[in-house]
Amino acid sequence: MADLSDPKIDEAYLDVRSDKSDTNWLLLDYESDRSDKLQLTQTGTGGLDELREVLDDSKASYGYVRVSYSNDKESKREKFILVVWIGSKCKVMRKAKISVHTADVKAVLRVFSIEVAAKEKDDVNEGPIVVRLRKAGGASYDGV
């Protein structure tokens, strides 16, 4: 079981969800290779592009991101995604625990439209994620 008791995690989650905040992503990392305790390591205002840049190939991490997109010139949507990052150089024992720990993370970062499993930074590109969000929201005006 993952330990998500750090109160900074819940504060950052509420900050990302707030319409009054510019913060639109957070990143959770394990305290160490041997620990199952997650801690808030970063937040930012640069969306998926900024999050993608801070992902570390040697780690397993969890990102929570507010994604804004338009279906047409009259509408703007904001949706939330959960990114489950497993870097290519992540240790085997850490990888083995990810599926169980993801359930614990979902209990804290509760509200999101889609989960993005990412093993390469290209998996966190906004274009394909917005397509998935449109499909999940039932509002795909691109014929996709």
Residue pairs with C-beta under 8 A, 6 or more apart in sequence:
1 36
1 100
1 101
1 104
2 36
2 37
2 38
2 97
2 100
2 101
2 104
2 105
3 35
3 36
3 37
3 38
4 28
4 38
4 104
4 105
4 107
4 108
5 37
6 37
6 38
6 39
6 40
8 39
8 40
9 26
9 28
9 38
9 39
9 40
9 108
10 108
12 23
12 26
12 40
12 43
13 26
13 64
13 108
13 109
15 21
15 23
15 26
15 43
16 23
16 24
16 25
16 26
16 43
16 64
16 65
16 66
16 80
17 66
17 80
17 111
22 45
23 43
23 44
23 45
24 44
24 45
24 46
24 47
24 65
24 66
24 68
25 43
25 44
25 46
25 47
25 48
25 50
25 51
25 63
25 64
25 65
25 66
26 40
26 42
26 43
26 63
26 64
27 40
27 41
27 42
27 43
27 51
27 54
27 55
27 61
27 62
27 63
28 38
28 39
28 40
28 41
28 61
28 62
28 63
28 64
28 105
29 38
29 39
29 41
29 56
29 59
29 61
30 36
30 37
30 38
30 39
30 59
30 60
30 94
31 37
31 38
31 39
33 91
33 94
36 97
36 101
38 62
38 101
38 105
41 61
42 54
44 50
44 51
44 54
47 65
47 66
47 67
47 68
47 126
48 65
48 67
48 124
48 125
48 126
48 129
49 126
51 63
51 65
51 83
51 124
52 121
52 124
52 125
55 61
55 63
55 85
55 87
55 118
55 121
55 124
56 87
57 87
57 88
57 89
57 90
58 87
58 89
58 90
59 85
59 87
59 90
59 94
60 85
60 86
60 87
60 90
60 94
60 95
60 98
61 83
61 85
61 87
62 82
62 83
62 84
62 85
62 102
62 105
62 109
63 82
63 83
63 85
63 124
64 80
64 81
64 82
64 83
64 109
64 112
65 80
65 81
65 83
66 78
66 79
66 80
67 78
67 79
67 80
67 81
67 126
67 129
67 130
67 133
68 76
68 77
68 78
69 76
69 77
69 79
69 130
69 133
69 134
70 76
70 77
71 77
71 134
71 139
71 141
72 141
77 133
77 137
77 139
79 112
79 113
79 114
79 133
79 136
79 137
80 111
80 112
80 113
81 112
81 113
81 114
81 115
81 116
81 129
81 133
82 105
82 106
82 109
82 112
82 114
82 115
82 116
83 115
83 116
83 118
83 124
84 98
84 102
84 105
84 115
84 116
84 117
84 118
85 118
85 119
85 124
86 95
86 98
86 117
86 118
86 119
87 119
88 119
88 120
102 115
113 133
113 136
113 137
114 129
114 132
114 133
114 136
116 123
116 124
116 129
116 132
117 123
118 124
131 140
131 142
131 144
134 140
134 141
134 142
134 144
135 144
